[in-house]
Amino acid sequence: MNHQLIELTAEEEDMGIRIDKYISENLEELTRTYIQKLIQDGLVLVNNHNVKANYKVSAGDKLNITVPPPADLLVEAEDIPLDILYEDKDIILINKGKGMVVHPSAGHYTGTLVNGLLYHCKEELSGINGILRPGIVHRIDMNTTGVIVVCKNDKAHQSIAEQLKVHSITRKYNALVYQPFKVESGTVDAPVGRHPVDRKKMSINIKNGKNAVTHYTVFENLNNKYAHIECSLETGRTHQIRVHMASIHHPLLGDTIYGSEKDPFHLEGQALHARVLGFIHPTSKKYVEFEAPLPEYFKQLIVKLR
């Protein structure tokens, strides 16, 4: 497998951002840790010069990023039942359950979606994203349920990654939130970035955040205390829905990070479900759309909240 060369040009709005952060925000398929290793190995050039991970980008900087072919995979295949919505030679769509981590990371080296995919797909997973995330082109949080697409080859991976980059993918989520709405629909347009104090959280970050837009539609107000809504993503920032809804005083039920620290419903995480995912198929070039049914806990909670 050949090396992949990626070229980026920094814009005015990117000035002052660390290069590893800049690349991770523009290439969602690469983790920041992996990017730092590429920089350390001299595989990231800025204006044809090597830099360190703490280099601050300037407007007009031209980046050349060389992504090497993956090393032998160290993650073990596991016979984990997968809820497969669709599968062909290029892609596989999974309805991810609550509590399942998408890819191995510190503290989660077994029982992940990747472990199950390695067993199911054998050697048929794209290698662009390194040895810990084969096939993974995007992800959803551990406690978010719903549809995720996985790529079986590099051609499919590059196609889906490009669509993610230009925000052309359809992504619709169901969420249960605190407080009823007085409007039928609305939009939250506020940049999301790393929290300035708590680095484990995201926040509305006007200075260093990236453009983030969430459109919401109210399905039903529940008992004058809660609401069932649909969130349609125009962009796909980390924790975007959770941060945006909390910012307009409608935090998600079960979200003890961005909402109440107490979880009276014992949900083990936010009540958020990735219901619809649509994109241009890498091979047929036709628009395809997939839907994951609401999980049982979500449906039961709606009845309870009424």
Sine and cosine of phi, psi and omega as CSV:
sin_phi,cos_phi,sin_psi,cos_psi,sin_omega,cos_omega
0.00,0.00,0.71,-0.70,-0.04,-1.00
-0.99,0.16,0.33,-0.94,0.13,-0.99
-0.92,0.39,0.50,-0.87,0.05,-1.00
-0.96,-0.28,0.77,-0.63,0.02,-1.00
-0.97,-0.26,0.82,-0.57,0.00,-1.00
-0.88,-0.47,0.71,-0.70,0.01,-1.00
-0.89,-0.45,0.72,-0.70,0.04,-1.00
-0.74,-0.67,0.50,-0.87,0.11,-0.99
-0.81,-0.58,0.85,-0.53,-0.05,-1.00
-0.95,0.32,0.61,-0.79,0.02,-1.00
-0.98,-0.19,0.09,-1.00,0.00,-1.00
-0.84,0.55,-0.66,0.75,-0.06,-1.00
-0.94,0.35,-0.23,0.97,-0.03,-1.00
-1.00,-0.01,-0.10,0.99,-0.10,-1.00
-0.84,0.55,0.74,-0.68,0.08,-1.00
1.00,0.00,-0.08,1.00,0.00,-1.00
-0.99,0.10,0.68,-0.74,0.08,-1.00
-0.83,0.55,0.60,-0.80,-0.10,-0.99
-0.90,0.44,-0.61,0.80,0.01,-1.00
-0.91,0.41,-0.59,0.81,0.04,-1.00
-0.94,0.35,-0.67,0.74,0.01,-1.00
-0.86,0.51,-0.72,0.69,-0.02,-1.00
-0.91,0.41,-0.67,0.74,-0.04,-1.00
-0.90,0.44,-0.53,0.85,0.00,-1.00
-0.98,0.19,-0.38,0.92,0.01,-1.00
-0.99,-0.14,-0.35,0.94,0.05,-1.00
-0.83,-0.56,0.99,0.11,-0.12,-0.99
-0.89,0.46,-0.34,0.94,-0.04,-1.00
-0.98,0.20,-0.17,0.98,0.01,-1.00
-0.94,-0.33,0.74,-0.67,0.03,-1.00
-0.97,0.23,0.37,-0.93,-0.01,-1.00
-0.92,0.40,-0.60,0.80,0.04,-1.00
-0.88,0.47,-0.68,0.73,0.01,-1.00
-0.91,0.42,-0.63,0.78,0.02,-1.00
-0.89,0.45,-0.67,0.74,0.02,-1.00
-0.87,0.49,-0.58,0.81,0.04,-1.00
-0.93,0.36,-0.63,0.77,0.05,-1.00
-0.88,0.48,-0.67,0.75,0.02,-1.00
-0.90,0.44,-0.70,0.71,0.00,-1.00
-0.88,0.47,-0.57,0.82,-0.02,-1.00
-0.99,0.10,0.07,1.00,0.04,-1.00
0.97,0.23,0.39,0.92,-0.06,-1.00
-0.99,-0.15,0.07,1.00,0.10,-1.00
-0.87,-0.49,0.88,-0.47,0.02,-1.00
-0.92,-0.38,0.67,-0.74,0.11,-0.99
-0.91,-0.42,0.90,-0.44,-0.07,-1.00
0.80,0.61,0.64,0.77,0.05,-1.00
0.94,0.35,0.35,0.94,0.05,-1.00
-0.81,-0.58,0.55,-0.84,0.11,-0.99
-0.94,0.33,0.54,-0.84,0.05,-1.00
-0.69,-0.72,0.16,-0.99,0.10,-1.00
-0.99,-0.14,0.23,-0.97,-0.09,-1.00
-0.91,0.42,-0.36,0.93,-0.02,-1.00
-1.00,-0.06,0.15,0.99,0.06,-1.00
-0.87,0.49,0.70,-0.71,0.01,-1.00
-0.99,-0.13,0.81,-0.59,-0.08,-1.00
-0.96,0.29,0.46,-0.89,0.08,-1.00
-0.87,-0.49,0.43,-0.90,0.02,-1.00
-0.85,0.53,0.74,-0.67,0.01,-1.00
1.00,-0.04,-0.15,0.99,0.06,-1.00
-0.84,0.55,0.73,-0.68,0.05,-1.00
-0.96,-0.28,0.87,-0.48,-0.06,-1.00
-0.97,-0.24,0.72,-0.69,0.15,-0.99
-0.89,-0.46,0.90,-0.43,-0.07,-1.00
-0.92,-0.40,0.86,-0.50,0.01,-1.00
-0.98,-0.22,0.89,-0.46,0.01,-1.00
-0.98,-0.22,0.92,-0.39,-0.05,-1.00
-0.96,0.29,0.31,-0.95,0.09,-1.00
-0.89,0.46,0.49,-0.87,-0.09,-1.00
-0.92,0.40,0.55,-0.84,0.12,-0.99
-0.97,0.23,0.14,-0.99,0.05,-1.00
-0.84,0.54,0.72,-0.70,-0.08,-1.00
-0.95,0.32,0.75,-0.66,0.00,-1.00
-0.99,-0.15,-0.20,0.98,-0.03,-1.00
-0.99,0.16,0.71,-0.71,-0.07,-1.00
-1.00,0.07,0.60,-0.80,0.11,-0.99
-0.96,0.28,0.65,-0.76,0.01,-1.00
-0.73,-0.68,0.63,-0.78,0.01,-1.00
-0.98,0.17,0.99,0.16,-0.01,-1.00
-0.95,-0.30,0.79,-0.62,0.02,-1.00
-0.87,0.50,0.76,-0.65,0.02,-1.00
-0.89,-0.45,0.69,-0.72,0.07,-1.00
-1.00,0.03,1.00,-0.05,-0.10,-0.99
-1.00,0.02,0.86,-0.52,0.02,-1.00
-1.00,0.06,-0.55,0.84,-0.03,-1.00
-0.28,-0.96,0.50,-0.87,0.04,-1.00
-0.42,-0.91,0.69,-0.72,0.17,-0.99
-0.61,-0.80,-0.27,-0.96,-0.09,-1.00
-0.96,0.29,-0.22,0.98,-0.06,-1.00
-0.95,-0.31,-0.61,0.79,-0.15,-0.99
-0.65,-0.76,0.36,-0.93,0.14,-0.99
-0.66,-0.75,0.76,-0.65,-0.01,-1.00
-0.97,-0.25,0.82,-0.57,-0.05,-1.00
-0.90,-0.43,0.66,-0.75,0.19,-0.98
-1.00,-0.04,0.99,-0.17,-0.10,-1.00
-0.98,0.21,0.70,-0.71,0.01,-1.00
-0.99,0.11,0.25,-0.97,0.01,-1.00
-0.93,0.37,0.68,-0.73,0.05,-1.00
1.00,0.02,-0.12,0.99,0.02,-1.00
-1.00,0.02,0.79,-0.61,0.07,-1.00
-0.99,0.16,0.63,-0.78,-0.07,-1.00
-0.94,0.33,-0.76,0.65,-0.05,-1.00
-0.68,-0.73,0.41,-0.91,-0.02,-1.00
-0.85,0.53,0.61,-0.79,0.07,-1.00
-0.37,-0.93,0.00,-1.00,-0.02,-1.00
-0.80,0.60,0.84,-0.55,0.00,-1.00
1.00,0.05,-0.14,0.99,-0.02,-1.00
-0.66,-0.75,0.97,0.24,-0.01,-1.00
-0.97,-0.23,-0.12,0.99,0.06,-1.00
-0.72,-0.69,0.31,-0.95,0.06,-1.00
0.97,0.26,0.17,0.99,-0.01,-1.00
-1.00,0.06,0.19,-0.98,0.06,-1.00
-0.86,0.51,-0.64,0.77,0.01,-1.00
-0.87,0.49,-0.68,0.73,0.04,-1.00
-0.84,0.55,-0.69,0.73,0.02,-1.00
-0.93,0.36,-0.61,0.79,0.01,-1.00
-0.92,0.40,-0.62,0.78,0.02,-1.00
-0.88,0.48,-0.58,0.82,0.03,-1.00
-0.95,0.30,-0.68,0.73,-0.08,-1.00
-0.97,0.26,-0.68,0.73,-0.12,-0.99
-1.00,-0.09,-0.16,0.99,-0.05,-1.00
0.85,0.53,-0.87,-0.50,-0.06,-1.00
-1.00,0.04,-0.04,1.00,-0.13,-0.99
-1.00,0.01,0.94,0.33,0.11,-0.99
-0.61,-0.79,0.60,-0.80,-0.01,-1.00
-0.90,0.44,0.47,-0.88,-0.07,-1.00
-0.94,-0.35,0.05,1.00,-0.11,-0.99
-0.86,0.51,-0.60,0.80,-0.16,-0.99
-1.00,-0.01,0.32,0.95,0.11,-0.99
1.00,0.01,0.00,-1.00,-0.18,-0.98
-0.98,0.22,-0.33,0.94,-0.02,-1.00
-1.00,-0.07,-0.25,0.97,-0.07,-1.00
-0.76,-0.65,0.77,0.64,0.00,-1.00
-0.88,0.48,0.77,-0.64,0.04,-1.00
0.99,0.14,-0.25,0.97,-0.12,-0.99
-0.99,0.10,0.90,-0.45,-0.02,-1.00
-0.94,-0.34,-0.35,0.94,0.13,-0.99
-0.43,-0.90,0.13,-0.99,-0.04,-1.00
-0.54,-0.84,0.26,-0.97,0.16,-0.99
-0.80,-0.60,0.40,-0.92,-0.08,-1.00
-0.86,0.52,0.40,-0.92,-0.01,-1.00
-0.79,0.61,-0.68,0.73,-0.09,-1.00
-0.99,-0.14,0.14,0.99,0.17,-0.98
-1.00,-0.05,0.73,-0.69,0.02,-1.00
-0.99,-0.12,0.20,-0.98,0.18,-0.98
0.86,-0.51,-0.23,-0.97,-0.23,-0.97
-0.99,0.16,0.70,-0.72,0.07,-1.00
-0.64,-0.77,0.64,-0.77,0.02,-1.00
-0.98,-0.18,0.66,-0.75,0.03,-1.00
-0.84,-0.54,0.64,-0.77,-0.08,-1.00
-0.98,-0.21,0.70,-0.71,-0.05,-1.00
-1.00,-0.02,-0.24,0.97,0.01,-1.00
-0.54,-0.84,0.25,-0.97,-0.09,-1.00
-0.93,0.38,-0.52,0.85,0.03,-1.00
-0.89,0.46,-0.72,0.69,0.03,-1.00
-0.90,0.43,-0.66,0.75,-0.01,-1.00
-0.86,0.51,-0.73,0.68,-0.02,-1.00
-0.90,0.44,-0.60,0.80,0.00,-1.00
-0.91,0.41,-0.75,0.66,-0.02,-1.00
-0.93,0.38,-0.64,0.77,0.00,-1.00
-0.88,0.48,-0.63,0.78,0.01,-1.00
-0.92,0.40,-0.63,0.78,0.03,-1.00
-0.92,0.39,-0.59,0.81,0.07,-1.00
-0.91,0.43,-0.65,0.76,-0.05,-1.00
-0.89,0.45,-0.63,0.77,-0.04,-1.00
-1.00,-0.08,0.13,0.99,0.09,-1.00
0.86,0.51,0.64,0.77,-0.01,-1.00
-0.99,-0.14,0.01,1.00,-0.03,-1.00
-1.00,0.10,0.65,-0.76,0.07,-1.00
-0.99,0.13,0.84,-0.55,0.03,-1.00
-0.69,-0.73,0.92,-0.40,0.00,-1.00
-0.85,-0.52,0.75,-0.66,-0.04,-1.00
-0.86,-0.51,0.55,-0.83,0.20,-0.98
-0.99,-0.16,0.67,-0.74,-0.01,-1.00
-0.64,-0.77,0.53,-0.85,0.14,-0.99
-0.94,-0.35,0.82,-0.57,-0.12,-0.99
-0.79,-0.62,0.31,-0.95,0.09,-1.00
-0.98,0.22,0.51,-0.86,0.09,-1.00
0.96,0.26,0.78,-0.63,0.07,-1.00
-0.95,0.31,0.31,-0.95,0.01,-1.00
-0.98,-0.22,0.51,-0.86,0.08,-1.00
-0.99,-0.14,-0.11,0.99,0.02,-1.00
-0.86,-0.51,0.34,-0.94,-0.01,-1.00
-0.99,0.11,-0.45,0.89,-0.02,-1.00
-0.35,-0.93,0.21,-0.98,0.01,-1.00
-0.09,-1.00,0.01,-1.00,-0.02,-1.00
-0.69,-0.72,0.69,-0.72,0.15,-0.99
-0.95,-0.31,0.90,-0.44,0.00,-1.00
-0.88,-0.48,1.00,-0.06,-0.06,-1.00
-0.48,-0.88,0.76,-0.65,-0.05,-1.00
-0.89,0.45,0.64,-0.77,0.01,-1.00
-0.90,-0.43,0.73,-0.68,0.02,-1.00
-0.47,-0.88,-0.01,-1.00,0.00,-1.00
-0.89,0.46,0.67,-0.74,0.03,-1.00
-0.87,0.49,0.72,-0.70,-0.09,-1.00
-0.91,0.41,-0.38,0.93,-0.02,-1.00
-0.94,-0.35,-0.81,0.58,0.00,-1.00
-1.00,-0.04,0.99,-0.16,-0.12,-0.99
-0.94,0.33,-0.15,0.99,0.05,-1.00
-1.00,0.08,-0.16,0.99,-0.05,-1.00
-0.92,-0.39,0.34,-0.94,0.17,-0.99
-0.97,-0.25,0.25,-0.97,0.00,-1.00
-0.35,-0.94,0.19,-0.98,0.18,-0.98
-0.93,0.37,0.90,-0.44,-0.14,-0.99
-0.77,-0.63,1.00,-0.07,-0.09,-1.00
-0.90,0.43,-0.63,0.78,-0.11,-0.99
-0.97,0.24,-0.76,0.65,-0.13,-0.99
-0.90,-0.44,0.06,1.00,-0.04,-1.00
-0.98,0.18,0.22,-0.97,0.07,-1.00
-0.97,-0.23,0.51,-0.86,0.03,-1.00
-0.74,0.67,0.77,-0.64,-0.01,-1.00
-0.60,-0.80,0.78,-0.63,-0.04,-1.00
-0.73,-0.68,0.81,-0.59,0.05,-1.00
-0.83,-0.56,0.83,-0.55,0.09,-1.00
-0.99,-0.15,0.70,-0.71,0.00,-1.00
-0.79,-0.61,0.54,-0.84,0.06,-1.00
-0.77,-0.64,0.71,-0.71,-0.03,-1.00
-1.00,0.06,0.88,-0.48,0.11,-0.99
-0.98,0.22,-0.71,0.70,-0.10,-0.99
-0.26,-0.97,0.73,-0.68,0.21,-0.98
-0.99,0.10,0.68,-0.74,-0.15,-0.99
-0.88,-0.47,0.94,-0.33,0.15,-0.99
0.85,0.52,0.51,0.86,0.03,-1.00
0.84,0.54,0.31,0.95,-0.01,-1.00
-0.77,-0.63,-0.45,0.89,-0.13,-0.99
-0.67,-0.74,0.04,-1.00,0.07,-1.00
-0.46,-0.89,0.55,-0.84,0.11,-0.99
-0.97,-0.26,0.87,-0.49,-0.09,-1.00
-0.77,-0.63,0.28,-0.96,0.18,-0.98
-0.93,-0.37,0.72,-0.69,0.07,-1.00
-0.91,-0.41,0.83,-0.56,0.03,-1.00
-0.95,-0.31,0.83,-0.56,-0.09,-1.00
-1.00,0.01,0.82,-0.58,0.16,-0.99
-1.00,0.04,-0.52,0.86,0.10,-1.00
-0.81,-0.58,0.12,-0.99,-0.05,-1.00
-0.71,-0.70,0.90,0.43,0.02,-1.00
-0.99,0.15,0.38,-0.92,0.04,-1.00
-0.84,0.54,0.78,-0.62,0.04,-1.00
0.86,0.51,0.41,0.91,-0.13,-0.99
-0.82,0.57,-0.79,0.62,-0.04,-1.00
-0.89,0.46,-0.69,0.72,-0.04,-1.00
-0.89,0.46,-0.68,0.73,0.00,-1.00
-0.94,0.34,-0.72,0.70,-0.04,-1.00
-0.90,0.44,-0.71,0.70,-0.04,-1.00
-0.93,0.36,-0.59,0.81,0.06,-1.00
-0.90,0.43,-0.55,0.83,-0.05,-1.00
-0.93,0.36,-0.38,0.92,0.04,-1.00
-0.96,-0.29,0.39,0.92,0.11,-0.99
0.92,0.38,0.54,0.84,0.10,-0.99
-0.76,-0.65,0.87,0.49,-0.02,-1.00
-0.90,0.44,0.43,-0.90,-0.03,-1.00
-0.96,0.27,0.60,-0.80,0.11,-0.99
-0.87,0.49,0.69,-0.73,0.04,-1.00
0.99,0.10,-0.11,0.99,-0.02,-1.00
-1.00,0.03,1.00,-0.06,-0.06,-1.00
-0.99,0.14,-0.05,1.00,0.04,-1.00
-1.00,-0.01,-0.72,0.69,-0.05,-1.00
-0.96,-0.27,-0.14,0.99,0.04,-1.00
-0.87,-0.50,-0.59,-0.81,0.01,-1.00
-0.92,0.39,0.62,-0.79,0.03,-1.00
-0.95,0.32,-0.24,0.97,0.04,-1.00
-0.99,-0.13,0.59,-0.81,0.02,-1.00
-0.85,-0.53,0.99,0.11,-0.08,-1.00
-0.89,0.45,-0.32,0.95,-0.04,-1.00
-0.99,-0.11,-0.03,1.00,0.04,-1.00
0.79,0.61,0.81,0.59,-0.11,-0.99
-1.00,0.02,-0.22,0.98,-0.08,-1.00
0.84,0.55,0.80,0.59,0.02,-1.00
0.91,-0.40,0.18,-0.98,-0.11,-0.99
-0.88,0.48,0.56,-0.83,0.06,-1.00
-1.00,0.10,0.99,0.14,-0.08,-1.00
-0.65,-0.76,0.76,-0.65,-0.07,-1.00
-0.74,-0.68,0.85,-0.53,0.07,-1.00
-0.98,0.21,0.99,-0.11,-0.17,-0.99
-1.00,0.06,-0.65,0.76,-0.11,-0.99
-0.80,-0.60,0.70,-0.72,0.09,-1.00
-0.69,-0.72,0.84,-0.54,-0.02,-1.00
-0.72,-0.69,0.60,-0.80,-0.05,-1.00
-0.28,-0.96,0.13,-0.99,0.09,-1.00
-0.99,0.13,0.83,-0.56,-0.03,-1.00
-0.90,0.44,0.71,-0.71,-0.07,-1.00
-0.84,0.54,-0.52,0.85,-0.05,-1.00
-0.98,-0.21,-0.77,0.63,-0.05,-1.00
-0.96,0.29,-0.37,0.93,-0.05,-1.00
0.89,0.45,0.30,0.96,0.07,-1.00
-0.98,-0.22,0.49,-0.87,0.03,-1.00
-0.95,0.32,0.76,-0.65,0.05,-1.00
-0.80,-0.60,0.51,-0.86,-0.03,-1.00
-0.66,-0.75,0.66,-0.75,-0.06,-1.00
-0.78,-0.62,0.56,-0.83,-0.05,-1.00
-0.76,-0.65,0.73,-0.69,0.06,-1.00
-0.97,-0.25,0.83,-0.55,-0.02,-1.00
-0.88,0.47,0.45,-0.89,0.03,-1.00
-0.86,0.50,0.70,-0.72,0.04,-1.00
-0.92,0.39,0.37,-0.93,-0.10,-1.00
-0.87,0.49,-0.66,0.75,-0.03,-1.00
-0.87,0.49,-0.59,0.81,-0.04,-1.00
-0.92,0.38,-0.72,0.70,-0.01,-1.00
-0.91,0.42,-0.65,0.76,0.01,-1.00
-0.91,0.41,-0.59,0.81,0.00,-1.00
-0.93,0.38,-0.61,0.79,0.06,-1.00
-0.86,0.51,-0.72,0.70,0.02,-1.00
-0.88,0.48,-0.69,0.73,-0.02,-1.00
-0.90,0.44,-0.64,0.76,-0.03,-1.00
-0.95,0.31,-0.39,0.92,0.05,-1.00
-0.92,0.38,0.00,0.00,0.00,0.00
